[in-house]
Amino acid sequence: MSEKSISKKWILIGIAAVLIILSSVLPLPEGLTRQGMQSFGVILGAIVLWVGEAMNMAIVGIFMAALLTFMGVMTPADMFKGFGGSVFFFMVGTMSITTAMASTTVPTRLAGLIMKWAKNSPRKLVVGFAIGTAVLSSIMSNIPTCALFASLGIAVMKANGDPKPGSSNLGKCLMIAIPAGSVIGGYMTPAGGPTNIFAFNYLAQIGRPITFLQWMAQGYPIGLVCVIIVALWTTFIHRPEEIKEEALEKANEMIHGNGPLTGREKRVIGVVVAMFVAWVASSFVSNTNLLNATCVALMGTCLFMFPGIDALTWNEYSEKGGWDASFMVGSVGALADAALSTGAAKWLVNATLGGATAWKPVMVFLMISFLVCIIHILIPSGPAVAGLAVVPIVELALAAGVNPVAAAILVSFWSAVTFVLPTDAVPMFTYKFKYYTFGDMMKSGIPISVVIAVLVAILIPWAAGLLGV
């Protein structure tokens, strides 16, 4: 590692340290406790280190969660409880799906079918890749799904003349639309990401549960509408070039070059289908503990490795199972618990939406939609946004007399989704390939964020009412 790189990392650590120190000495805003301010300081410090990639994300999360106890913000027992909650174990369970599916030819075959459908239409190709990413991301982790389709998108670009990154509008559109599809897909089912489990579990705790099937019934249609709108808008703004015959030949290779599905691939698909069926079946079981989503994910992980199935080995899972992401999500649970227990999260929501109890329902949902969208731009970590916002915004919805289930889902949507800056981990993955700039993403992302914020603020409460939740 170069001295310049080490210096940059220490500068980021210094910035994080200053934020934490300031939270301990600055005058307190009215209504915010010192421990609440310190919880904000630790969260912002963690975000600086995560976004700047100063250290491994798991190390940052573990250190910051432990730091909370040294600062007296929370007890060790409370920190461990927040860290090892159901969201952490859900992440551990669902990463097995990602690991197993990524080792098959299923994503490649899907991309080939999309290319065959698109033919020589670049707009259809971008829309198809965004939809394909969203569908897989609804049951797989967002970042690996984005990585899979981004690698396939780059293969398409190489077959389409291999333009230099930054010189191709088609590459620009694909690398912006793929992470957009991934984050929207992450909202479409409770299994799509850890941000949903914050809302899913809390709604059950307050006696307003939503079933897996009910979530999916609103998530898939709304999500797919949003994916199509975002992808079309991206192609309208950036005007992709035509697809060459060489790229179309690549599609046939993707579909037919792998031969028939192997026995192992069929077993992988079988276990994934079994997990999905169990999640849906939980919607029809009165005992919510019987087919708990997290427990189904953990049992499915083990099933992959059963003798005779052998769809995944423990070594494969331990090497490629995304443990850094799982531990980051666990640490976010501890950080979020600190913000909740100290009243910091509630203070933040009251400071921005304090007058919402006097507003009309449509205005409440519009303000929630825009607020969480903006928070995710400022705090580019979906689990952190969900951990901070779900509880106080649901409480606000109850006080304002609007549907708390719709409010929780709306928070989940924007905790997963961001279109404006490539600072969140999902768009950051494709940004590294240099097919687009910050300015390119902002040019298409700011207007579409406004449109989608209004759209979901109307559609999610409407769908929740239609489903009777």
Contacts in CASP RR format, 6 or more apart in sequence:
PFRMAT RR
TARGET T0000
AUTHOR 0000-0000-0000
METHOD contacts of the structure
MODEL  1
MSEKSISKKWILIGIAAVLIILSSVLPLPEGLTRQGMQSFGVILGAIVLW
VGEAMNMAIVGIFMAALLTFMGVMTPADMFKGFGGSVFFFMVGTMSITTA
MASTTVPTRLAGLIMKWAKNSPRKLVVGFAIGTAVLSSIMSNIPTCALFA
SLGIAVMKANGDPKPGSSNLGKCLMIAIPAGSVIGGYMTPAGGPTNIFAF
NYLAQIGRPITFLQWMAQGYPIGLVCVIIVALWTTFIHRPEEIKEEALEK
ANEMIHGNGPLTGREKRVIGVVVAMFVAWVASSFVSNTNLLNATCVALMG
TCLFMFPGIDALTWNEYSEKGGWDASFMVGSVGALADAALSTGAAKWLVN
ATLGGATAWKPVMVFLMISFLVCIIHILIPSGPAVAGLAVVPIVELALAA
GVNPVAAAILVSFWSAVTFVLPTDAVPMFTYKFKYYTFGDMMKSGIPISV
VIAVLVAILIPWAAGLLGV
8 54 0 8 1.000
9 54 0 8 1.000
9 55 0 8 1.000
12 48 0 8 1.000
12 49 0 8 1.000
12 52 0 8 1.000
12 54 0 8 1.000
13 49 0 8 1.000
13 54 0 8 1.000
15 45 0 8 1.000
15 48 0 8 1.000
16 44 0 8 1.000
16 45 0 8 1.000
16 46 0 8 1.000
16 48 0 8 1.000
16 49 0 8 1.000
16 54 0 8 1.000
19 41 0 8 1.000
19 44 0 8 1.000
19 45 0 8 1.000
19 48 0 8 1.000
20 38 0 8 1.000
20 41 0 8 1.000
20 42 0 8 1.000
20 45 0 8 1.000
20 67 0 8 1.000
20 71 0 8 1.000
22 41 0 8 1.000
23 37 0 8 1.000
23 38 0 8 1.000
23 40 0 8 1.000
23 41 0 8 1.000
23 42 0 8 1.000
24 34 0 8 1.000
24 37 0 8 1.000
24 38 0 8 1.000
24 71 0 8 1.000
26 37 0 8 1.000
28 34 0 8 1.000
28 37 0 8 1.000
29 37 0 8 1.000
29 347 0 8 1.000
29 351 0 8 1.000
31 347 0 8 1.000
32 343 0 8 1.000
32 344 0 8 1.000
32 347 0 8 1.000
33 342 0 8 1.000
33 343 0 8 1.000
33 344 0 8 1.000
35 72 0 8 1.000
35 73 0 8 1.000
35 338 0 8 1.000
35 342 0 8 1.000
35 344 0 8 1.000
36 73 0 8 1.000
36 338 0 8 1.000
36 339 0 8 1.000
36 342 0 8 1.000
36 343 0 8 1.000
36 344 0 8 1.000
36 347 0 8 1.000
37 344 0 8 1.000
38 71 0 8 1.000
38 73 0 8 1.000
38 342 0 8 1.000
39 68 0 8 1.000
39 73 0 8 1.000
39 335 0 8 1.000
39 338 0 8 1.000
39 339 0 8 1.000
39 342 0 8 1.000
39 344 0 8 1.000
40 339 0 8 1.000
40 344 0 8 1.000
42 64 0 8 1.000
42 67 0 8 1.000
42 68 0 8 1.000
42 71 0 8 1.000
42 73 0 8 1.000
42 335 0 8 1.000
42 338 0 8 1.000
43 64 0 8 1.000
43 335 0 8 1.000
43 339 0 8 1.000
43 379 0 8 1.000
43 384 0 8 1.000
43 388 0 8 1.000
44 379 0 8 1.000
45 64 0 8 1.000
46 60 0 8 1.000
46 61 0 8 1.000
46 64 0 8 1.000
46 331 0 8 1.000
46 335 0 8 1.000
46 384 0 8 1.000
47 379 0 8 1.000
47 380 0 8 1.000
47 381 0 8 1.000
47 384 0 8 1.000
48 54 0 8 1.000
49 55 0 8 1.000
49 60 0 8 1.000
50 57 0 8 1.000
50 60 0 8 1.000
50 328 0 8 1.000
50 380 0 8 1.000
50 381 0 8 1.000
50 425 0 8 1.000
51 380 0 8 1.000
51 423 0 8 1.000
54 60 0 8 1.000
56 324 0 8 1.000
57 324 0 8 1.000
57 325 0 8 1.000
57 327 0 8 1.000
57 328 0 8 1.000
58 323 0 8 1.000
58 324 0 8 1.000
58 325 0 8 1.000
58 326 0 8 1.000
58 327 0 8 1.000
58 328 0 8 1.000
58 331 0 8 1.000
60 328 0 8 1.000
60 331 0 8 1.000
61 327 0 8 1.000
61 328 0 8 1.000
61 330 0 8 1.000
61 331 0 8 1.000
61 332 0 8 1.000
61 335 0 8 1.000
62 327 0 8 1.000
62 331 0 8 1.000
64 331 0 8 1.000
64 335 0 8 1.000
65 79 0 8 1.000
65 83 0 8 1.000
65 330 0 8 1.000
65 331 0 8 1.000
65 334 0 8 1.000
65 335 0 8 1.000
66 79 0 8 1.000
68 74 0 8 1.000
68 79 0 8 1.000
68 334 0 8 1.000
68 335 0 8 1.000
68 338 0 8 1.000
69 75 0 8 1.000
69 76 0 8 1.000
69 79 0 8 1.000
73 338 0 8 1.000
73 342 0 8 1.000
74 334 0 8 1.000
74 337 0 8 1.000
74 338 0 8 1.000
74 341 0 8 1.000
74 342 0 8 1.000
78 337 0 8 1.000
78 341 0 8 1.000
79 334 0 8 1.000
79 337 0 8 1.000
79 338 0 8 1.000
80 334 0 8 1.000
81 337 0 8 1.000
82 330 0 8 1.000
82 333 0 8 1.000
82 334 0 8 1.000
82 336 0 8 1.000
82 337 0 8 1.000
83 330 0 8 1.000
83 331 0 8 1.000
83 333 0 8 1.000
83 334 0 8 1.000
84 330 0 8 1.000
84 333 0 8 1.000
85 330 0 8 1.000
85 333 0 8 1.000
86 197 0 8 1.000
86 201 0 8 1.000
86 294 0 8 1.000
87 194 0 8 1.000
87 197 0 8 1.000
87 198 0 8 1.000
87 201 0 8 1.000
87 329 0 8 1.000
87 330 0 8 1.000
87 333 0 8 1.000
87 383 0 8 1.000
88 326 0 8 1.000
88 327 0 8 1.000
88 329 0 8 1.000
88 330 0 8 1.000
88 333 0 8 1.000
89 294 0 8 1.000
89 297 0 8 1.000
89 298 0 8 1.000
90 193 0 8 1.000
90 194 0 8 1.000
90 197 0 8 1.000
90 293 0 8 1.000
90 294 0 8 1.000
90 297 0 8 1.000
91 141 0 8 1.000
91 193 0 8 1.000
91 194 0 8 1.000
91 325 0 8 1.000
91 326 0 8 1.000
91 329 0 8 1.000
91 330 0 8 1.000
92 297 0 8 1.000
92 298 0 8 1.000
92 301 0 8 1.000
92 326 0 8 1.000
93 294 0 8 1.000
93 297 0 8 1.000
93 298 0 8 1.000
93 300 0 8 1.000
93 301 0 8 1.000
94 139 0 8 1.000
94 140 0 8 1.000
94 141 0 8 1.000
94 191 0 8 1.000
94 192 0 8 1.000
94 193 0 8 1.000
94 297 0 8 1.000
95 141 0 8 1.000
95 317 0 8 1.000
95 321 0 8 1.000
95 322 0 8 1.000
95 323 0 8 1.000
95 325 0 8 1.000
95 326 0 8 1.000
96 297 0 8 1.000
96 300 0 8 1.000
96 301 0 8 1.000
96 304 0 8 1.000
96 312 0 8 1.000
96 317 0 8 1.000
96 321 0 8 1.000
97 139 0 8 1.000
97 140 0 8 1.000
97 141 0 8 1.000
97 272 0 8 1.000
97 275 0 8 1.000
97 297 0 8 1.000
98 140 0 8 1.000
98 141 0 8 1.000
98 144 0 8 1.000
98 145 0 8 1.000
98 321 0 8 1.000
98 322 0 8 1.000
99 144 0 8 1.000
99 312 0 8 1.000
99 316 0 8 1.000
99 317 0 8 1.000
99 320 0 8 1.000
99 321 0 8 1.000
99 322 0 8 1.000
100 268 0 8 1.000
100 271 0 8 1.000
100 272 0 8 1.000
100 304 0 8 1.000
100 311 0 8 1.000
100 312 0 8 1.000
101 107 0 8 1.000
101 136 0 8 1.000
101 140 0 8 1.000
101 268 0 8 1.000
101 272 0 8 1.000
102 144 0 8 1.000
102 148 0 8 1.000
102 320 0 8 1.000
103 268 0 8 1.000
103 312 0 8 1.000
103 316 0 8 1.000
103 320 0 8 1.000
104 261 0 8 1.000
104 264 0 8 1.000
104 265 0 8 1.000
104 268 0 8 1.000
104 269 0 8 1.000
105 258 0 8 1.000
105 261 0 8 1.000
105 265 0 8 1.000
106 265 0 8 1.000
106 268 0 8 1.000
106 269 0 8 1.000
107 136 0 8 1.000
107 148 0 8 1.000
107 149 0 8 1.000
107 152 0 8 1.000
108 152 0 8 1.000
108 254 0 8 1.000
108 258 0 8 1.000
109 254 0 8 1.000
109 255 0 8 1.000
109 258 0 8 1.000
110 132 0 8 1.000
110 136 0 8 1.000
111 129 0 8 1.000
111 132 0 8 1.000
111 149 0 8 1.000
111 152 0 8 1.000
111 153 0 8 1.000
111 156 0 8 1.000
111 254 0 8 1.000
112 250 0 8 1.000
112 251 0 8 1.000
112 252 0 8 1.000
112 254 0 8 1.000
112 255 0 8 1.000
113 255 0 8 1.000
114 125 0 8 1.000
114 128 0 8 1.000
114 129 0 8 1.000
114 131 0 8 1.000
114 132 0 8 1.000
115 125 0 8 1.000
115 156 0 8 1.000
115 247 0 8 1.000
115 248 0 8 1.000
115 250 0 8 1.000
115 251 0 8 1.000
115 254 0 8 1.000
116 248 0 8 1.000
116 251 0 8 1.000
116 252 0 8 1.000
116 255 0 8 1.000
117 124 0 8 1.000
117 128 0 8 1.000
118 124 0 8 1.000
118 125 0 8 1.000
118 128 0 8 1.000
118 243 0 8 1.000
119 243 0 8 1.000
119 248 0 8 1.000
120 242 0 8 1.000
120 243 0 8 1.000
120 248 0 8 1.000
121 243 0 8 1.000
122 170 0 8 1.000
122 173 0 8 1.000
122 235 0 8 1.000
122 240 0 8 1.000
122 241 0 8 1.000
122 242 0 8 1.000
122 243 0 8 1.000
123 232 0 8 1.000
123 235 0 8 1.000
123 240 0 8 1.000
125 156 0 8 1.000
125 170 0 8 1.000
125 174 0 8 1.000
125 240 0 8 1.000
125 243 0 8 1.000
126 170 0 8 1.000
126 173 0 8 1.000
126 174 0 8 1.000
126 177 0 8 1.000
126 231 0 8 1.000
126 234 0 8 1.000
126 235 0 8 1.000
126 240 0 8 1.000
127 177 0 8 1.000
127 227 0 8 1.000
127 228 0 8 1.000
127 231 0 8 1.000
127 232 0 8 1.000
127 235 0 8 1.000
128 231 0 8 1.000
129 149 0 8 1.000
129 152 0 8 1.000
129 153 0 8 1.000
129 174 0 8 1.000
129 177 0 8 1.000
129 178 0 8 1.000
129 231 0 8 1.000
130 177 0 8 1.000
130 178 0 8 1.000
130 180 0 8 1.000
130 181 0 8 1.000
130 227 0 8 1.000
130 228 0 8 1.000
130 230 0 8 1.000
130 231 0 8 1.000
131 181 0 8 1.000
131 224 0 8 1.000
131 227 0 8 1.000
131 228 0 8 1.000
131 231 0 8 1.000
132 149 0 8 1.000
132 181 0 8 1.000
133 145 0 8 1.000
133 146 0 8 1.000
133 149 0 8 1.000
133 178 0 8 1.000
133 179 0 8 1.000
133 181 0 8 1.000
133 182 0 8 1.000
133 185 0 8 1.000
134 181 0 8 1.000
134 182 0 8 1.000
134 184 0 8 1.000
134 185 0 8 1.000
134 186 0 8 1.000
134 188 0 8 1.000
134 223 0 8 1.000
134 224 0 8 1.000
134 227 0 8 1.000
135 185 0 8 1.000
136 145 0 8 1.000
136 148 0 8 1.000
136 149 0 8 1.000
137 145 0 8 1.000
137 146 0 8 1.000
137 181 0 8 1.000
137 182 0 8 1.000
137 183 0 8 1.000
137 184 0 8 1.000
137 185 0 8 1.000
137 186 0 8 1.000
137 188 0 8 1.000
137 192 0 8 1.000
138 185 0 8 1.000
138 186 0 8 1.000
138 188 0 8 1.000
138 189 0 8 1.000
138 191 0 8 1.000
138 192 0 8 1.000
138 220 0 8 1.000
139 189 0 8 1.000
139 191 0 8 1.000
139 192 0 8 1.000
139 272 0 8 1.000
139 276 0 8 1.000
140 192 0 8 1.000
141 192 0 8 1.000
141 193 0 8 1.000
141 322 0 8 1.000
141 325 0 8 1.000
142 182 0 8 1.000
142 183 0 8 1.000
142 185 0 8 1.000
142 186 0 8 1.000
142 192 0 8 1.000
142 193 0 8 1.000
142 416 0 8 1.000
142 426 0 8 1.000
143 182 0 8 1.000
143 325 0 8 1.000
143 425 0 8 1.000
143 426 0 8 1.000
143 429 0 8 1.000
144 322 0 8 1.000
145 182 0 8 1.000
146 178 0 8 1.000
146 179 0 8 1.000
146 182 0 8 1.000
146 426 0 8 1.000
146 429 0 8 1.000
146 430 0 8 1.000
147 429 0 8 1.000
149 178 0 8 1.000
149 182 0 8 1.000
150 174 0 8 1.000
150 175 0 8 1.000
150 178 0 8 1.000
150 179 0 8 1.000
150 429 0 8 1.000
150 430 0 8 1.000
150 433 0 8 1.000
152 254 0 8 1.000
153 171 0 8 1.000
153 174 0 8 1.000
153 175 0 8 1.000
153 178 0 8 1.000
154 433 0 8 1.000
155 250 0 8 1.000
156 174 0 8 1.000
156 247 0 8 1.000
156 250 0 8 1.000
157 163 0 8 1.000
157 168 0 8 1.000
157 170 0 8 1.000
157 171 0 8 1.000
157 174 0 8 1.000
157 435 0 8 1.000
159 244 0 8 1.000
159 246 0 8 1.000
159 247 0 8 1.000
159 249 0 8 1.000
159 250 0 8 1.000
160 168 0 8 1.000
160 170 0 8 1.000
160 243 0 8 1.000
160 244 0 8 1.000
160 246 0 8 1.000
160 247 0 8 1.000
161 244 0 8 1.000
161 246 0 8 1.000
161 247 0 8 1.000
163 171 0 8 1.000
165 171 0 8 1.000
165 433 0 8 1.000
165 434 0 8 1.000
165 435 0 8 1.000
166 172 0 8 1.000
166 434 0 8 1.000
166 435 0 8 1.000
166 436 0 8 1.000
166 437 0 8 1.000
168 240 0 8 1.000
168 241 0 8 1.000
168 435 0 8 1.000
169 238 0 8 1.000
169 239 0 8 1.000
169 240 0 8 1.000
169 241 0 8 1.000
170 240 0 8 1.000
170 241 0 8 1.000
170 243 0 8 1.000
171 240 0 8 1.000
171 435 0 8 1.000
171 436 0 8 1.000
172 238 0 8 1.000
172 240 0 8 1.000
172 435 0 8 1.000
172 436 0 8 1.000
172 440 0 8 1.000
173 231 0 8 1.000
173 234 0 8 1.000
173 235 0 8 1.000
173 238 0 8 1.000
173 240 0 8 1.000
174 435 0 8 1.000
175 430 0 8 1.000
175 431 0 8 1.000
175 433 0 8 1.000
175 435 0 8 1.000
175 436 0 8 1.000
176 234 0 8 1.000
176 238 0 8 1.000
176 427 0 8 1.000
176 430 0 8 1.000
176 436 0 8 1.000
176 440 0 8 1.000
176 441 0 8 1.000
176 444 0 8 1.000
177 230 0 8 1.000
177 231 0 8 1.000
177 234 0 8 1.000
177 235 0 8 1.000
178 430 0 8 1.000
179 422 0 8 1.000
179 426 0 8 1.000
179 427 0 8 1.000
179 429 0 8 1.000
179 430 0 8 1.000
180 227 0 8 1.000
180 230 0 8 1.000
180 231 0 8 1.000
180 234 0 8 1.000
180 417 0 8 1.000
180 419 0 8 1.000
180 427 0 8 1.000
181 227 0 8 1.000
181 230 0 8 1.000
181 231 0 8 1.000
182 426 0 8 1.000
183 416 0 8 1.000
183 417 0 8 1.000
183 418 0 8 1.000
183 424 0 8 1.000
183 426 0 8 1.000
183 427 0 8 1.000
184 223 0 8 1.000
184 226 0 8 1.000
184 227 0 8 1.000
184 230 0 8 1.000
184 416 0 8 1.000
184 417 0 8 1.000
185 192 0 8 1.000
185 223 0 8 1.000
185 227 0 8 1.000
185 416 0 8 1.000
186 192 0 8 1.000
186 193 0 8 1.000
186 195 0 8 1.000
186 196 0 8 1.000
186 416 0 8 1.000
187 195 0 8 1.000
187 196 0 8 1.000
187 219 0 8 1.000
187 223 0 8 1.000
187 412 0 8 1.000
187 413 0 8 1.000
187 416 0 8 1.000
187 417 0 8 1.000
188 216 0 8 1.000
188 219 0 8 1.000
188 220 0 8 1.000
188 223 0 8 1.000
188 224 0 8 1.000
189 196 0 8 1.000
189 212 0 8 1.000
189 215 0 8 1.000
189 216 0 8 1.000
189 219 0 8 1.000
189 220 0 8 1.000
189 279 0 8 1.000
190 196 0 8 1.000
190 197 0 8 1.000
190 200 0 8 1.000
190 212 0 8 1.000
190 215 0 8 1.000
190 216 0 8 1.000
190 279 0 8 1.000
190 293 0 8 1.000
191 212 0 8 1.000
191 275 0 8 1.000
191 276 0 8 1.000
191 279 0 8 1.000
191 293 0 8 1.000
191 297 0 8 1.000
193 416 0 8 1.000
194 329 0 8 1.000
194 383 0 8 1.000
194 386 0 8 1.000
195 382 0 8 1.000
195 383 0 8 1.000
195 385 0 8 1.000
195 386 0 8 1.000
195 412 0 8 1.000
195 415 0 8 1.000
195 416 0 8 1.000
196 215 0 8 1.000
196 386 0 8 1.000
196 412 0 8 1.000
196 416 0 8 1.000
197 293 0 8 1.000
197 294 0 8 1.000
198 336 0 8 1.000
198 383 0 8 1.000
198 386 0 8 1.000
198 387 0 8 1.000
198 390 0 8 1.000
198 412 0 8 1.000
198 415 0 8 1.000
199 386 0 8 1.000
199 390 0 8 1.000
199 394 0 8 1.000
199 408 0 8 1.000
199 409 0 8 1.000
199 411 0 8 1.000
199 412 0 8 1.000
200 210 0 8 1.000
200 215 0 8 1.000
200 293 0 8 1.000
202 390 0 8 1.000
202 391 0 8 1.000
202 394 0 8 1.000
202 408 0 8 1.000
203 209 0 8 1.000
203 210 0 8 1.000
203 394 0 8 1.000
203 404 0 8 1.000
203 405 0 8 1.000
203 408 0 8 1.000
204 288 0 8 1.000
206 394 0 8 1.000
206 398 0 8 1.000
206 404 0 8 1.000
208 404 0 8 1.000
208 405 0 8 1.000
208 469 0 8 1.000
209 288 0 8 1.000
210 405 0 8 1.000
210 409 0 8 1.000
210 469 0 8 1.000
211 282 0 8 1.000
211 283 0 8 1.000
211 284 0 8 1.000
212 279 0 8 1.000
212 280 0 8 1.000
212 282 0 8 1.000
212 283 0 8 1.000
212 293 0 8 1.000
213 280 0 8 1.000
213 283 0 8 1.000
213 284 0 8 1.000
214 283 0 8 1.000
214 467 0 8 1.000
214 468 0 8 1.000
214 469 0 8 1.000
215 409 0 8 1.000
216 280 0 8 1.000
217 463 0 8 1.000
217 467 0 8 1.000
218 409 0 8 1.000
218 459 0 8 1.000
218 460 0 8 1.000
218 463 0 8 1.000
218 464 0 8 1.000
218 466 0 8 1.000
218 467 0 8 1.000
219 463 0 8 1.000
221 463 0 8 1.000
222 456 0 8 1.000
222 459 0 8 1.000
222 460 0 8 1.000
222 463 0 8 1.000
225 455 0 8 1.000
225 459 0 8 1.000
226 417 0 8 1.000
226 452 0 8 1.000
226 455 0 8 1.000
226 456 0 8 1.000
229 448 0 8 1.000
229 451 0 8 1.000
229 452 0 8 1.000
229 455 0 8 1.000
230 419 0 8 1.000
230 448 0 8 1.000
230 452 0 8 1.000
233 444 0 8 1.000
233 447 0 8 1.000
233 448 0 8 1.000
233 451 0 8 1.000
234 444 0 8 1.000
234 448 0 8 1.000
237 443 0 8 1.000
237 444 0 8 1.000
238 440 0 8 1.000
238 444 0 8 1.000
261 269 0 8 1.000
264 310 0 8 1.000
264 311 0 8 1.000
267 309 0 8 1.000
267 310 0 8 1.000
267 311 0 8 1.000
268 304 0 8 1.000
268 311 0 8 1.000
268 312 0 8 1.000
271 300 0 8 1.000
271 303 0 8 1.000
271 304 0 8 1.000
271 309 0 8 1.000
271 311 0 8 1.000
274 300 0 8 1.000
274 303 0 8 1.000
275 296 0 8 1.000
275 297 0 8 1.000
275 300 0 8 1.000
275 303 0 8 1.000
278 291 0 8 1.000
278 296 0 8 1.000
279 291 0 8 1.000
279 293 0 8 1.000
279 296 0 8 1.000
281 291 0 8 1.000
282 288 0 8 1.000
282 290 0 8 1.000
282 291 0 8 1.000
282 292 0 8 1.000
282 293 0 8 1.000
282 296 0 8 1.000
285 291 0 8 1.000
301 317 0 8 1.000
303 309 0 8 1.000
304 311 0 8 1.000
304 312 0 8 1.000
304 317 0 8 1.000
305 311 0 8 1.000
305 312 0 8 1.000
305 313 0 8 1.000
305 314 0 8 1.000
305 317 0 8 1.000
328 383 0 8 1.000
329 383 0 8 1.000
330 383 0 8 1.000
332 381 0 8 1.000
332 383 0 8 1.000
332 384 0 8 1.000
332 387 0 8 1.000
333 383 0 8 1.000
333 387 0 8 1.000
335 384 0 8 1.000
336 345 0 8 1.000
336 383 0 8 1.000
336 384 0 8 1.000
336 386 0 8 1.000
336 387 0 8 1.000
336 388 0 8 1.000
338 344 0 8 1.000
339 345 0 8 1.000
339 387 0 8 1.000
339 388 0 8 1.000
340 346 0 8 1.000
340 387 0 8 1.000
340 388 0 8 1.000
340 391 0 8 1.000
340 392 0 8 1.000
345 387 0 8 1.000
345 388 0 8 1.000
345 389 0 8 1.000
345 391 0 8 1.000
345 392 0 8 1.000
346 391 0 8 1.000
346 392 0 8 1.000
346 395 0 8 1.000
348 388 0 8 1.000
348 392 0 8 1.000
349 371 0 8 1.000
349 389 0 8 1.000
349 392 0 8 1.000
349 393 0 8 1.000
349 396 0 8 1.000
350 392 0 8 1.000
350 396 0 8 1.000
352 371 0 8 1.000
353 364 0 8 1.000
353 367 0 8 1.000
353 368 0 8 1.000
353 371 0 8 1.000
353 393 0 8 1.000
353 396 0 8 1.000
354 396 0 8 1.000
356 363 0 8 1.000
356 364 0 8 1.000
356 367 0 8 1.000
356 396 0 8 1.000
356 399 0 8 1.000
356 400 0 8 1.000
357 396 0 8 1.000
357 399 0 8 1.000
357 400 0 8 1.000
357 401 0 8 1.000
359 367 0 8 1.000
359 400 0 8 1.000
361 400 0 8 1.000
361 401 0 8 1.000
361 402 0 8 1.000
361 403 0 8 1.000
361 461 0 8 1.000
362 457 0 8 1.000
362 458 0 8 1.000
364 396 0 8 1.000
364 397 0 8 1.000
364 400 0 8 1.000
364 402 0 8 1.000
364 407 0 8 1.000
365 402 0 8 1.000
365 406 0 8 1.000
365 407 0 8 1.000
365 410 0 8 1.000
365 457 0 8 1.000
365 458 0 8 1.000
365 460 0 8 1.000
365 461 0 8 1.000
366 453 0 8 1.000
366 454 0 8 1.000
366 457 0 8 1.000
368 393 0 8 1.000
368 396 0 8 1.000
368 397 0 8 1.000
368 407 0 8 1.000
368 410 0 8 1.000
368 411 0 8 1.000
368 457 0 8 1.000
369 410 0 8 1.000
369 414 0 8 1.000
369 453 0 8 1.000
369 454 0 8 1.000
369 456 0 8 1.000
369 457 0 8 1.000
370 453 0 8 1.000
370 457 0 8 1.000
372 385 0 8 1.000
372 389 0 8 1.000
372 393 0 8 1.000
372 410 0 8 1.000
372 411 0 8 1.000
372 413 0 8 1.000
372 414 0 8 1.000
372 415 0 8 1.000
373 414 0 8 1.000
373 417 0 8 1.000
373 418 0 8 1.000
373 449 0 8 1.000
373 453 0 8 1.000
375 385 0 8 1.000
375 388 0 8 1.000
375 389 0 8 1.000
375 414 0 8 1.000
376 382 0 8 1.000
376 385 0 8 1.000
376 414 0 8 1.000
376 415 0 8 1.000
376 417 0 8 1.000
376 418 0 8 1.000
376 424 0 8 1.000
377 418 0 8 1.000
377 420 0 8 1.000
377 421 0 8 1.000
377 423 0 8 1.000
379 385 0 8 1.000
379 388 0 8 1.000
380 418 0 8 1.000
380 421 0 8 1.000
380 423 0 8 1.000
380 424 0 8 1.000
380 425 0 8 1.000
381 424 0 8 1.000
381 425 0 8 1.000
382 415 0 8 1.000
382 416 0 8 1.000
382 424 0 8 1.000
383 415 0 8 1.000
385 411 0 8 1.000
385 414 0 8 1.000
385 415 0 8 1.000
386 411 0 8 1.000
386 412 0 8 1.000
386 415 0 8 1.000
387 415 0 8 1.000
389 411 0 8 1.000
389 415 0 8 1.000
390 408 0 8 1.000
390 411 0 8 1.000
390 412 0 8 1.000
390 415 0 8 1.000
393 407 0 8 1.000
393 408 0 8 1.000
393 411 0 8 1.000
394 404 0 8 1.000
394 407 0 8 1.000
394 408 0 8 1.000
394 411 0 8 1.000
396 407 0 8 1.000
397 403 0 8 1.000
397 404 0 8 1.000
397 406 0 8 1.000
397 407 0 8 1.000
397 408 0 8 1.000
398 404 0 8 1.000
402 461 0 8 1.000
403 461 0 8 1.000
403 464 0 8 1.000
403 465 0 8 1.000
403 469 0 8 1.000
405 464 0 8 1.000
405 469 0 8 1.000
406 460 0 8 1.000
406 461 0 8 1.000
406 464 0 8 1.000
406 465 0 8 1.000
409 460 0 8 1.000
409 464 0 8 1.000
410 456 0 8 1.000
410 457 0 8 1.000
410 460 0 8 1.000
410 461 0 8 1.000
413 456 0 8 1.000
413 460 0 8 1.000
414 453 0 8 1.000
414 456 0 8 1.000
417 452 0 8 1.000
418 424 0 8 1.000
418 426 0 8 1.000
418 427 0 8 1.000
419 441 0 8 1.000
419 444 0 8 1.000
419 445 0 8 1.000
419 446 0 8 1.000
419 448 0 8 1.000
419 449 0 8 1.000
419 452 0 8 1.000
420 441 0 8 1.000
420 442 0 8 1.000
420 445 0 8 1.000
420 446 0 8 1.000
420 449 0 8 1.000
421 427 0 8 1.000
421 438 0 8 1.000
421 441 0 8 1.000
421 442 0 8 1.000
422 428 0 8 1.000
422 430 0 8 1.000
422 431 0 8 1.000
422 436 0 8 1.000
422 438 0 8 1.000
422 441 0 8 1.000
427 441 0 8 1.000
430 436 0 8 1.000
431 441 0 8 1.000
END
